[in-house]
Amino acid sequence: MNRRLGTLVAVGALTLGVTGAGTAAASPPSSSSSSSGAGHTATAEIFATNNTATITDPADPRLRSRLTRFDREVRDVIRTHGGEAGRSTLLDGVFWSSDLKQATYERSREFDVNHVGAAGLHHIADIIRKQYKQESVLTFRHLPRTSPEANAVDIEATGVTSRGLHDALLADPAARDELGGGSVTARGGRLILIAPLADLDLAKKFVGELGADWNTAEVRYGAEEFVAG
């Protein structure tokens, strides 16, 4: 995608993880528990958009698109290239542009992908990247916490709004520079913050600044990749 989309992602009514994957209450992050919520699991996620423009106006009509055709097309790509397409979630993104020194906006979708390995997920993301002329596409593959491949965390928490995300980014230079931005579901306000393991403390601080309750958040471990050309 054009920016570090999905570094912080808020998704409504979405339960993630894989059977046997490490999950944890965010406080303390070293404990483990099973996935909760809607009860579905996903091997991995792909965060993608068909947008190639830089949008700086939150009232831009392009931000009202439901990306329905894009949803169908990406699901077809996933199936055609060996994956199983799960649910898709419509997202409203807010990102910080270091070049423009202001927030930018983007509509996107998160796609659950099942029955796919690391190479297959990379391949699918690369097809999507090329087809929609994106600089990169973010993937997150769920893994046990102890896996040597785990390099990131997927933090899930409730109580986030797109306006709150915008304001928090402007107020926290470290978070906007390191985390880049994120998204909220078009319906609801469930936060999923995907961040490198090294940035866990920064992510925890930013979750609090967004008004979410860290004590009720969950942390899932995995491998993130920005699939670029």
C-alpha positions in Angstrom: 0.0 0.0 0.0 1.0 3.6 -0.3 2.0 4.0 3.4 2.5 1.7 6.4 -1.1 0.7 6.4 -2.1 -1.8 9.1 0.6 -0.8 11.5 -2.4 0.3 13.5 -5.7 -1.1 12.3 -9.1 -0.9 14.0 -11.5 -3.6 12.9 -15.1 -4.1 14.0 -16.4 -7.5 15.2 -13.2 -9.3 14.1 -11.6 -12.2 15.9 -8.2 -13.3 14.8 -5.7 -16.0 15.4 -4.9 -19.6 14.4 -5.4 -22.9 16.3 -2.4 -23.2 18.5 -1.2 -19.7 18.0 -0.1 -17.7 21.0 -2.6 -15.2 22.3 -2.3 -13.1 25.4 -4.1 -10.5 27.4 -2.2 -7.3 26.9 -1.6 -7.1 30.7 0.5 -9.1 31.2 1.6 -9.9 27.7 3.3 -13.1 28.7 0.1 -14.9 29.7 -1.9 -17.0 27.2 -5.5 -17.6 26.4 -7.7 -18.8 23.6 -9.2 -16.5 21.0 -12.6 -14.9 21.9 -15.3 -13.0 20.1 -17.0 -14.1 16.9 -15.3 -17.5 17.1 -13.7 -17.6 13.7 -10.0 -18.1 13.0 -7.7 -17.0 10.2 -4.3 -18.1 9.2 -3.3 -14.7 8.0 -4.5 -11.2 7.0 -3.9 -9.0 4.0 -4.5 -5.2 4.2 -5.0 -3.7 0.8 -6.6 -0.9 -1.2 -7.1 0.1 -4.8 -6.5 3.8 -4.1 -3.4 5.4 -5.6 -4.2 9.0 -4.8 -3.1 11.1 -1.8 -6.3 12.3 -0.1 -5.9 15.0 2.5 -9.6 16.0 2.9 -11.6 13.8 5.3 -14.8 14.8 3.4 -13.5 13.5 0.0 -16.2 11.5 -1.6 -13.8 8.7 -2.5 -13.7 7.9 1.2 -17.3 6.8 1.1 -16.7 4.0 -1.4 -17.6 0.5 0.0 -15.0 -1.1 -2.3 -17.5 -3.8 -3.2 -16.0 -4.7 -6.6 -12.5 -4.6 -5.1 -13.7 -7.0 -2.4 -14.9 -9.5 -5.0 -11.8 -9.1 -7.1 -9.3 -9.7 -4.2 -11.3 -12.7 -3.0 -11.0 -14.1 -6.5 -7.2 -13.5 -6.4 -6.9 -15.3 -3.1 -8.8 -18.3 -4.3 -7.1 -18.4 -7.7 -3.7 -18.5 -6.1 -4.3 -21.2 -3.6 -5.7 -19.5 -0.5 -9.1 -19.7 1.1 -10.8 -16.3 1.4 -12.3 -15.6 4.7 -14.2 -12.5 5.8 -13.4 -9.0 4.6 -13.7 -5.8 6.7 -14.1 -2.2 5.3 -11.7 0.2 6.9 -11.2 4.0 7.1 -7.5 4.8 7.3 -5.8 7.8 8.8 -2.0 8.2 8.1 0.7 10.7 8.7 2.6 12.0 5.7 6.1 13.2 6.6 6.4 14.8 3.2 3.1 16.8 3.5 3.4 17.2 7.3 -0.3 16.4 7.6 -2.7 13.6 7.9 -3.9 11.7 4.8 -6.9 9.4 4.5 -7.7 6.2 2.7 -10.4 3.6 2.3 -9.2 0.0 2.4 -10.1 -3.6 3.3 -8.7 -6.3 5.5 -9.0 -9.8 4.1 -8.7 -13.0 6.2 -6.8 -15.7 4.4 -6.8 -19.4 5.4 -4.8 -22.5 4.3 -1.8 -20.5 3.1 1.9 -20.6 4.0 4.5 -17.8 4.1 5.4 -18.2 0.4 1.8 -18.4 -0.8 0.8 -15.4 1.3 3.7 -13.3 -0.2 2.7 -14.4 -3.7 -1.0 -13.4 -3.2 0.0 -10.0 -1.8 2.4 -9.4 -4.6 -0.3 -10.2 -7.2 -2.7 -7.7 -5.4 0.1 -5.1 -5.3 0.8 -5.3 -9.0 -2.9 -5.5 -10.0 -3.8 -2.3 -8.1 -0.5 -0.4 -8.6 0.4 -0.2 -4.9 3.9 0.5 -3.5 3.4 -2.3 -1.0 0.8 -4.6 0.6 0.9 -5.5 4.3 0.4 -9.1 5.4 0.3 -10.5 8.9 0.7 -14.3 9.4 -0.4 -15.6 12.8 2.2 -17.7 14.6 2.9 -19.1 18.1 4.6 -16.6 20.3 7.7 -18.8 20.5 8.1 -19.1 16.7 11.5 -17.8 15.5 9.6 -16.2 12.6 7.4 -14.0 14.9 8.5 -10.4 14.5 5.3 -8.5 15.3 2.3 -8.3 17.4 -1.4 -7.8 16.7 -3.0 -5.9 19.5 -6.8 -5.9 19.6 -8.8 -3.4 21.7 -12.1 -1.6 21.8 -13.1 2.0 22.0 -11.3 3.8 19.1 -12.7 6.4 16.7 -11.2 7.7 13.4 -11.3 11.2 14.9 -9.5 10.0 18.0 -6.9 8.3 15.8 -6.4 11.6 13.8 -6.0 13.6 17.0 -3.7 11.1 18.7 -1.4 11.0 15.6 -1.1 14.8 15.6 -0.4 14.9 19.3 2.3 12.1 19.4 5.2 12.6 17.0 6.9 9.4 18.1 3.8 7.3 17.3 3.1 9.0 14.0 6.7 8.6 12.9 7.2 5.0 14.0 3.7 3.6 13.7 2.6 5.8 10.8 -1.2 5.6 11.2 -4.0 3.1 11.0 -7.6 2.4 10.3 -11.0 2.1 12.0 -13.8 0.0 10.7 -16.4 1.8 8.7 -18.9 0.4 11.3 -17.7 0.3 14.9 -14.4 1.0 16.6 -12.4 -2.0 17.3 -8.6 -1.4 17.3 -6.1 -3.8 15.9 -2.6 -2.4 16.2 0.0 -4.4 14.2 3.5 -3.3 15.4 7.0 -4.7 15.4 7.9 -6.5 18.6 10.5 -3.8 19.3 7.8 -1.2 19.3 5.5 -2.9 21.9 6.1 -0.3 24.6 5.3 2.5 22.1 2.2 0.7 20.9 1.0 0.2 24.5 1.4 3.9 25.1 -0.4 4.8 21.9 -3.3 2.5 22.7 -3.8 4.4 25.9 -3.7 7.7 24.1 -6.4 6.5 21.8 -8.7 5.9 24.8 -8.7 2.1 24.6 -8.3 0.0 27.7 -5.0 -1.8 27.6 -6.0 -4.2 30.4 -8.8 -5.7 28.3 -6.8 -5.8 25.1 -5.4 -9.0 23.6 -2.0 -9.5 22.0 -1.4 -12.1 19.2 2.0 -12.9 17.8 3.0 -13.4 14.2 5.0 -12.2 11.2 4.4 -9.0 9.4 5.6 -8.3 5.9 5.4 -5.3 3.6 5.3 -6.9 0.2 6.9 -4.4 -2.2 8.2 -4.3 -5.7 
